[in-house]
Amino acid sequence: MNDNTTHASDFAFDAASDFAFDAAVRLSEIIKQYKPGMVEEMLKRFKGEGFILAFLSDGGVLIPSDLSAEMGVSSARIAVVLRSLESKGLVTRATDESDHRRVLVSITDAGRERAETAVAEGRSNVERAFREMGEPDTREFLRTMRLFLDSISKATH
């Protein structure tokens, strides 16, 4: 378990520079300190097979361009990931009977099971972290995370 002590240096910013820039750098440093490669791993999950399986398990049959738009990645990247998922028996691709130019993608039972397992494992890890943090810190984390995501959302739209 990590030391839960808050250190003044965790929140002290260089007065001569922009606190927001310093905070972004500190956030990256903190994440890397706890688990090297964690940010890259999180981004990989949001851009790869796991995201597509989770998205398909919620949405039924989709076309690759829907996945591309939702994930913000190229259609070429989607094609590569779908080919990999199909070879593993996790998705199927079929020609749309009403429009032979379109490909329909759906999740298989094995793909749905894989997605459900990944979601359950992720949720379990988050629950474990929240239990270690305790209720007051978890509430504060959720409050500030909402503020953070609201700000990010405004900056990207």
C-alpha positions in Angstrom: 0.0 0.0 0.0 1.3 3.5 -0.8 1.9 6.2 1.8 -1.4 8.2 2.0 0.4 11.2 3.6 0.0 14.5 1.7 3.2 16.3 1.3 3.4 20.1 0.9 5.6 19.6 -2.1 2.8 17.6 -3.8 0.9 20.9 -4.2 3.6 23.6 -4.3 4.1 25.2 -7.7 6.9 27.4 -8.9 5.6 30.9 -8.6 7.5 32.0 -11.7 5.7 29.5 -14.0 2.2 28.6 -14.9 0.7 26.4 -12.1 -1.5 24.6 -14.6 1.5 23.5 -16.6 3.3 22.4 -13.5 0.2 20.5 -12.3 -0.1 18.6 -15.6 3.6 17.7 -15.4 3.2 16.6 -11.7 0.2 14.5 -12.6 2.2 12.7 -15.2 5.1 12.2 -12.8 2.8 10.9 -10.1 1.2 8.3 -12.4 4.5 7.2 -13.7 5.9 6.9 -10.1 3.2 4.4 -9.2 3.3 2.2 -12.3 5.6 2.9 -15.2 3.7 2.8 -18.5 0.3 3.2 -16.8 -0.8 6.2 -18.9 0.3 4.4 -22.1 -1.6 1.3 -21.0 -4.7 3.3 -20.2 -4.6 5.0 -23.6 -4.0 1.6 -25.3 -7.2 0.3 -23.7 -9.2 3.2 -25.0 -7.9 2.8 -28.5 -7.7 -1.0 -28.9 -9.5 -4.3 -28.7 -10.9 -3.8 -25.2 -12.7 -0.6 -26.1 -14.2 -2.1 -29.3 -15.5 -5.1 -27.4 -17.0 -3.0 -24.7 -18.5 -0.6 -27.3 -20.0 -3.5 -29.3 -21.3 -5.3 -26.2 -23.4 -2.2 -25.5 -24.4 -1.3 -29.1 -25.2 -4.5 -31.0 -24.3 -4.3 -34.7 -22.2 -1.4 -35.9 -20.3 -0.3 -39.0 -16.6 0.3 -38.8 -17.0 4.1 -39.5 -19.1 4.3 -36.3 -16.3 2.8 -34.3 -13.7 5.0 -36.0 -15.7 8.1 -35.1 -16.4 7.1 -31.5 -12.8 6.2 -30.8 -11.3 9.1 -32.8 -9.0 6.8 -34.8 -8.5 6.1 -38.4 -10.5 3.6 -40.4 -7.3 1.8 -41.2 -6.6 1.3 -37.4 -10.2 0.0 -36.9 -9.7 -2.5 -39.8 -6.5 -3.8 -38.2 -8.1 -4.2 -34.8 -11.3 -5.8 -36.2 -9.2 -8.3 -38.2 -7.4 -9.3 -35.0 -10.6 -9.6 -33.0 -12.2 -11.6 -35.8 -9.2 -14.0 -36.0 -9.7 -14.6 -32.2 -13.4 -15.3 -32.7 -14.5 -12.3 -30.7 -16.3 -10.4 -33.4 -17.9 -11.2 -36.8 -18.0 -9.1 -39.9 -20.6 -9.5 -42.6 -21.8 -7.6 -45.7 -24.9 -5.6 -45.1 -27.6 -7.2 -47.3 -29.3 -3.8 -47.9 -26.1 -2.1 -48.9 -23.3 -4.4 -50.2 -20.7 -1.6 -49.7 -21.2 -1.7 -45.9 -19.7 -4.1 -43.5 -21.6 -4.9 -40.3 -19.6 -5.8 -37.2 -21.1 -7.7 -34.2 -19.7 -9.2 -31.1 -19.7 -13.0 -30.5 -20.6 -14.7 -27.3 -16.9 -15.2 -26.6 -16.3 -11.5 -27.3 -19.1 -10.4 -24.9 -17.7 -12.7 -22.2 -14.2 -11.2 -22.7 -15.6 -7.7 -22.5 -17.6 -8.5 -19.3 -14.6 -10.0 -17.7 -12.4 -7.0 -18.5 -15.1 -4.6 -17.1 -15.5 -6.7 -14.0 -11.7 -6.7 -13.4 -11.4 -3.0 -14.0 -14.3 -2.3 -11.6 -12.8 -4.5 -9.0 -9.4 -2.7 -9.2 -11.2 0.7 -8.8 -13.3 -0.6 -5.9 -10.1 -1.8 -4.2 -8.4 1.6 -4.6 -11.5 3.4 -3.3 -11.6 1.1 -0.2 -7.9 1.9 0.5 -8.6 5.6 0.1 -11.6 5.6 2.4 -14.9 7.3 1.8 -14.0 11.0 2.5 -11.0 10.9 0.1 -13.0 8.9 -2.5 -15.8 11.5 -2.4 -13.2 14.3 -2.8 -11.6 12.4 -5.7 -14.9 12.0 -7.5 -15.8 15.7 -6.9 -12.5 16.9 -8.3 -12.5 14.3 -11.1 -15.9 15.7 -12.3 -14.5 19.2 -12.3 -11.4 18.0 -14.2 -13.4 16.2 -16.8 -15.8 19.1 -17.2 -12.9 21.4 -17.8 -11.3 18.9 -20.3 -14.6 18.6 -22.1 -15.0 22.4 -22.5 -11.4 22.6 -23.8 -12.0 19.9 -26.5 -15.4 21.2 -27.8 
